[in-house]
Structures are given as C-alpha cells and as structure tokens.
Amino acid sequence: MNRVRFSIERTSDDDRNALIGSDEWILIRDDFDWNDPTMTITNGAEEVVERLGDKIKDKRLFYRDTEDQIDEIVHKDGQFVRFQFGHEGVNL
C-alpha cells in the first residue's frame, strides 16, 4: 500500500491553503480510492500528523473517514496520540 491520501476539507476560518493564523481546527477528508488503494487515515494517522507537521500545531484535527464519519485525531508535539470519536465542541 502507498501513503495515505487526504485533502483539507475545511478549517475554522475556511482558508484551506494557509492553515495558519487563528484556525482552531482543521477537517481533512480521506481520499481513499478502491481503484488505487492506499492506507486510510484511520490506519495511517501517524503519517497524517507527521505530514501536516507544524501546520496543525495547537489546532484540533478532525477527519472524515471512508464511511463519512467525522472523528478527531488527537496529537501532541507532532505525534499522533489517539482517536477521539465525534467532534465535541466544534460545529463542522
């Protein structure tokens, strides 16, 4: 399998390209394709956090999985910590 494919779906100020400033959260979408399979975000969360790096520092990171469920990827100091089910406190 190849690297995780994902795209930025929304941010708290909806500036998908910048990912800086006052963003409090970021929502990414799993771009898994059965015709060209890769790891899903669920199976590759460590890679996702590593690739986004400083862009997500001090921000909450949510993802829409292949079944359209939105959950949170909890991270700290550039490392994946755990999954938190749902998106409590954030209106996506």
MDTraj code that builds the backbone (N, CA, C; nanometers):
import mdtraj as md
import numpy as np

residues = "MET ASN ARG VAL ARG PHE SER ILE GLU ARG THR SER ASP ASP ASP ARG ASN ALA LEU ILE GLY SER ASP GLU TRP ILE LEU ILE ARG ASP ASP PHE ASP TRP ASN ASP PRO THR MET THR ILE THR ASN GLY ALA GLU GLU VAL VAL GLU ARG LEU GLY ASP LYS ILE LYS ASP LYS ARG LEU PHE TYR ARG ASP THR GLU ASP GLN ILE ASP GLU ILE VAL HIS LYS ASP GLY GLN PHE VAL ARG PHE GLN PHE GLY HIS GLU GLY VAL ASN LEU".split()
xyz = np.array([
    [0.0824, -0.1183, 0.0000],
    [0.0000, 0.0000, 0.0000],
    [0.0874, 0.1254, 0.0000],
    [0.0322, 0.2298, -0.0565],
    [0.1019, 0.3575, -0.0636],
    [0.0680, 0.4461, 0.0547],
    [0.1193, 0.5657, 0.0499],
    [0.0917, 0.6641, 0.1543],
    [-0.0576, 0.6952, 0.1637],
    [-0.0950, 0.7529, 0.2753],
    [-0.2332, 0.7967, 0.2971],
    [-0.2619, 0.9137, 0.2038],
    [-0.3778, 0.9099, 0.1389],
    [-0.4210, 1.0236, 0.0566],
    [-0.5331, 1.0959, 0.1292],
    [-0.5166, 1.2260, 0.1463],
    [-0.6193, 1.3049, 0.2128],
    [-0.6153, 1.4463, 0.1580],
    [-0.7240, 1.5176, 0.1797],
    [-0.7295, 1.6574, 0.1378],
    [-0.7920, 1.7389, 0.2503],
    [-0.7595, 1.8662, 0.2520],
    [-0.8158, 1.9561, 0.3523],
    [-0.9564, 1.9924, 0.3077],
    [-1.0522, 1.9647, 0.3942],
    [-1.1914, 1.9906, 0.3595],
    [-1.2351, 2.1287, 0.4087],
    [-1.2061, 2.1596, 0.5347],
    [-1.2427, 2.2904, 0.5908],
    [-1.1511, 2.3231, 0.7068],
    [-1.1421, 2.4517, 0.7364],
    [-1.0738, 2.4978, 0.8558],
    [-1.1679, 2.5923, 0.9285],
    [-1.1314, 2.6302, 1.0495],
    [-1.2205, 2.7163, 1.1269],
    [-1.2398, 2.8516, 1.0619],
    [-1.1421, 2.8992, 0.9852],
    [-1.1643, 3.0243, 0.9113],
    [-1.1784, 2.9967, 0.7618],
    [-1.1872, 2.8674, 0.7255],
    [-1.2105, 2.8189, 0.5902],
    [-1.1075, 2.8669, 0.4878],
    [-0.9832, 2.8818, 0.5309],
    [-0.8742, 2.9114, 0.4388],
    [-0.7914, 2.7847, 0.4244],
    [-0.8302, 2.7007, 0.3324],
    [-0.7698, 2.5684, 0.3187],
    [-0.6235, 2.5724, 0.2801],
    [-0.5815, 2.6756, 0.2132],
    [-0.4440, 2.6795, 0.1666],
    [-0.3459, 2.7269, 0.2734],
    [-0.3902, 2.8157, 0.3608],
    [-0.2979, 2.8770, 0.4563],
    [-0.2712, 2.7896, 0.5787],
    [-0.3761, 2.7393, 0.6412],
    [-0.3630, 2.6617, 0.7642],
    [-0.2769, 2.7334, 0.8672],
    [-0.2932, 2.8635, 0.8770],
    [-0.2179, 2.9418, 0.9742],
    [-0.3107, 3.0391, 1.0425],
    [-0.2565, 3.1186, 1.1310],
    [-0.3353, 3.2224, 1.1941],
    [-0.4272, 3.1699, 1.3008],
    [-0.5508, 3.2146, 1.2963],
    [-0.6431, 3.1874, 1.4059],
    [-0.7194, 3.0565, 1.3918],
    [-0.6825, 2.9740, 1.2970],
    [-0.7508, 2.8453, 1.2852],
    [-0.7487, 2.7727, 1.4182],
    [-0.8643, 2.7255, 1.4600],
    [-0.8719, 2.6462, 1.5821],
    [-0.8844, 2.4983, 1.5503],
    [-0.9343, 2.4682, 1.4322],
    [-0.9486, 2.3285, 1.3919],
    [-0.9352, 2.3150, 1.2408],
    [-0.9078, 2.1927, 1.1994],
    [-0.8930, 2.1589, 1.0583],
    [-0.9678, 2.0280, 1.0353],
    [-1.0409, 2.0205, 0.9258],
    [-1.1105, 1.8978, 0.8876],
    [-1.0486, 1.8471, 0.7584],
    [-1.0019, 1.7228, 0.7607],
    [-0.9480, 1.6621, 0.6394],
    [-1.0391, 1.5477, 0.5973],
    [-1.0304, 1.5136, 0.4706],
    [-1.1131, 1.4067, 0.4136],
    [-1.0218, 1.2947, 0.3660],
    [-1.0618, 1.1724, 0.3942],
    [-0.9894, 1.0562, 0.3452],
    [-1.0187, 1.0406, 0.1962],
    [-0.9150, 1.0456, 0.1135],
    [-0.9309, 1.0337, -0.0320],
    [-0.9014, 0.8919, -0.0809],
    [-0.9355, 0.7935, -0.0004],
    [-0.9154, 0.6544, -0.0373],
    [-0.9908, 0.6228, -0.1662],
    [-0.9279, 0.5469, -0.2543],
    [-0.9886, 0.5088, -0.3823],
    [-0.9673, 0.3588, -0.4021],
    [-1.0767, 0.2846, -0.4111],
    [-1.0664, 0.1388, -0.4281],
    [-0.9931, 0.1013, -0.5563],
    [-0.9952, 0.1876, -0.6576],
    [-0.9254, 0.1592, -0.7832],
    [-0.7739, 0.1777, -0.7725],
    [-0.7303, 0.2512, -0.6709],
    [-0.5880, 0.2743, -0.6466],
    [-0.5695, 0.2817, -0.4949],
    [-0.5831, 0.1660, -0.4260],
    [-0.5887, 0.1666, -0.2799],
    [-0.4607, 0.2171, -0.2125],
    [-0.4826, 0.2887, -0.1031],
    [-0.3763, 0.3367, -0.0157],
    [-0.4193, 0.3049, 0.1268],
    [-0.3387, 0.3428, 0.2232],
    [-0.3824, 0.3323, 0.3619],
    [-0.4917, 0.4359, 0.3850],
    [-0.5833, 0.4060, 0.4732],
    [-0.6840, 0.5038, 0.5117],
    [-0.6258, 0.5936, 0.6210],
    [-0.6913, 0.7055, 0.6465],
    [-0.6478, 0.7919, 0.7560],
    [-0.6519, 0.7137, 0.8872],
    [-0.7532, 0.6327, 0.9064],
    [-0.7648, 0.5547, 1.0288],
    [-0.6424, 0.4660, 1.0500],
    [-0.5917, 0.4064, 0.9447],
    [-0.4750, 0.3184, 0.9557],
    [-0.3428, 0.3922, 0.9436],
    [-0.3454, 0.5167, 0.8995],
    [-0.2225, 0.5916, 0.8792],
    [-0.2192, 0.7237, 0.9525],
    [-0.2831, 0.7307, 1.0685],
    [-0.2923, 0.8569, 1.1429],
    [-0.1551, 0.9137, 1.1775],
    [-0.0604, 0.8275, 1.2103],
    [0.0739, 0.8750, 1.2438],
    [0.1344, 0.9498, 1.1260],
    [0.1184, 0.8948, 1.0070],
    [0.1715, 0.9584, 0.8862],
    [0.1029, 1.0926, 0.8596],
    [-0.0278, 1.0972, 0.8772],
    [-0.1028, 1.2212, 0.8541],
    [-0.0511, 1.3325, 0.9441],
    [-0.0385, 1.3030, 1.0727],
    [0.0098, 1.4032, 1.1685],
    [0.1514, 1.4463, 1.1310],
    [0.2348, 1.3524, 1.0950],
    [0.3728, 1.3849, 1.0561],
    [0.3761, 1.4733, 0.9321],
    [0.2961, 1.4409, 0.8317],
    [0.2962, 1.5187, 0.7077],
    [0.2418, 1.6601, 0.7268],
    [0.1423, 1.6765, 0.8120],
    [0.0874, 1.8095, 0.8356],
    [0.1776, 1.8930, 0.9262],
    [0.2550, 1.8275, 1.0089],
    [0.3579, 1.8920, 1.0897],
    [0.3128, 2.0153, 1.1649],
    [0.3926, 2.1225, 1.1524],
    [0.3657, 2.2470, 1.2257],
    [0.2360, 2.3144, 1.1836],
    [0.1806, 2.2766, 1.0692],
    [0.0563, 2.3384, 1.0233],
    [-0.0601, 2.3097, 1.1177],
    [-0.0492, 2.2030, 1.1954],
    [-0.1587, 2.1682, 1.2863],
    [-0.1229, 2.1919, 1.4323],
    [-0.0088, 2.2504, 1.4581],
    [0.0318, 2.2769, 1.5963],
    [-0.0742, 2.3640, 1.6647],
    [-0.1162, 2.3230, 1.7823],
    [-0.2165, 2.3940, 1.8625],
    [-0.3537, 2.3997, 1.7953],
    [-0.3809, 2.3104, 1.7020],
    [-0.5110, 2.3049, 1.6350],
    [-0.5717, 2.1663, 1.6564],
    [-0.7023, 2.1613, 1.6591],
    [-0.7692, 2.0316, 1.6642],
    [-0.7791, 1.9791, 1.5208],
    [-0.7557, 1.8505, 1.5039],
    [-0.7559, 1.7881, 1.3720],
    [-0.8673, 1.6846, 1.3656],
    [-0.9608, 1.7075, 1.2741],
    [-1.0721, 1.6159, 1.2532],
    [-1.0593, 1.5540, 1.1154],
    [-1.1164, 1.4361, 1.0995],
    [-1.1138, 1.3719, 0.9680],
    [-1.2463, 1.3056, 0.9382],
    [-1.2799, 1.3097, 0.8094],
    [-1.3988, 1.2409, 0.7584],
    [-1.3475, 1.1114, 0.6976],
    [-1.3892, 0.9984, 0.7538],
    [-1.3362, 0.8708, 0.7071],
    [-1.4105, 0.8200, 0.5838],
    [-1.3754, 0.7028, 0.5407],
    [-1.4321, 0.6464, 0.4179],
    [-1.5797, 0.6133, 0.4317],
    [-1.6305, 0.6088, 0.5547],
    [-1.7725, 0.5834, 0.5777],
    [-1.8470, 0.7112, 0.6141],
    [-1.7824, 0.8265, 0.5931],
    [-1.8394, 0.9596, 0.6151],
    [-1.8573, 0.9959, 0.7627],
    [-1.7926, 0.9219, 0.8506],
    [-1.7948, 0.9502, 0.9941],
    [-1.6850, 1.0529, 1.0251],
    [-1.7155, 1.1520, 1.1095],
    [-1.6161, 1.2516, 1.1481],
    [-1.5696, 1.2241, 1.2904],
    [-1.4378, 1.2089, 1.3064],
    [-1.3762, 1.1871, 1.4354],
    [-1.2535, 1.2758, 1.4467],
    [-1.1961, 1.2807, 1.5657],
    [-1.0808, 1.3661, 1.5900],
    [-0.9534, 1.2824, 1.6012],
    [-0.8463, 1.3355, 1.5465],
    [-0.7132, 1.2784, 1.5660],
    [-0.6458, 1.3655, 1.6708],
    [-0.6266, 1.3116, 1.7883],
    [-0.5612, 1.3854, 1.8956],
    [-0.4105, 1.3724, 1.8747],
    [-0.3418, 1.4863, 1.8793],
    [-0.1971, 1.4872, 1.8558],
    [-0.1308, 1.5830, 1.9527],
    [-0.0031, 1.5610, 1.9764],
    [0.0728, 1.6484, 2.0650],
    [0.2190, 1.6444, 2.0243],
    [0.2792, 1.7619, 2.0169],
    [0.4217, 1.7725, 1.9829],
    [0.4567, 1.6975, 1.8552],
    [0.3680, 1.7073, 1.7552],
    [0.3941, 1.6453, 1.6259],
    [0.3742, 1.4947, 1.6206],
    [0.3129, 1.4384, 1.7232],
    [0.2928, 1.2943, 1.7294],
    [0.1443, 1.2610, 1.7458],
    [0.1026, 1.1556, 1.6784],
    [-0.0323, 1.1024, 1.6972],
    [-0.0433, 1.0482, 1.8397],
    [-0.1558, 1.0806, 1.9072],
    [-0.1774, 1.0321, 2.0430],
    [-0.2868, 0.9251, 2.0450],
    [-0.4049, 0.9606, 1.9902],
    [-0.5177, 0.8681, 1.9910],
    [-0.6305, 0.9249, 1.9056],
    [-0.7337, 0.8445, 1.8876],
    [-0.8558, 0.8891, 1.8221],
    [-0.9569, 0.9284, 1.9287],
    [-1.0326, 1.0328, 1.9003],
    [-1.1438, 1.0735, 1.9861],
    [-1.2676, 1.0696, 1.8967],
    [-1.3631, 0.9857, 1.9307],
    [-1.4800, 0.9714, 1.8458],
    [-1.5683, 1.0947, 1.8526],
    [-1.6151, 1.1386, 1.7384],
    [-1.7027, 1.2547, 1.7285],
    [-1.6254, 1.3854, 1.7182],
    [-1.6994, 1.4961, 1.7270],
    [-1.6379, 1.6281, 1.7155],
    [-1.6983, 1.7229, 1.8181],
    [-1.6884, 1.6810, 1.9432],
    [-1.7475, 1.7548, 2.0544],
    [-1.6935, 1.8984, 2.0621],
    [-1.7859, 1.9938, 2.0766],
    [-1.7497, 2.1321, 2.0945],
    [-1.7174, 2.2084, 1.9677],
    [-1.7221, 2.1414, 1.8538],
    [-1.6892, 2.2065, 1.7269],
    [-1.8018, 2.1821, 1.6291],
    [-1.8554, 2.2903, 1.5729],
    [-1.9610, 2.2801, 1.4734],
    [-1.8973, 2.2758, 1.3358],
    [-1.8899, 2.1577, 1.2784],
    [-1.8297, 2.1409, 1.1469],
    [-1.9375, 2.1558, 1.0428],
])
top = md.Topology()
chain = top.add_chain()
for i, resn in enumerate(residues, 1):
    res = top.add_residue(resn, chain, resSeq=i)
    for name in ("N", "CA", "C"):
        top.add_atom(name, md.element.get_by_symbol(name[0]), res)
traj = md.Trajectory(xyz[None], top)
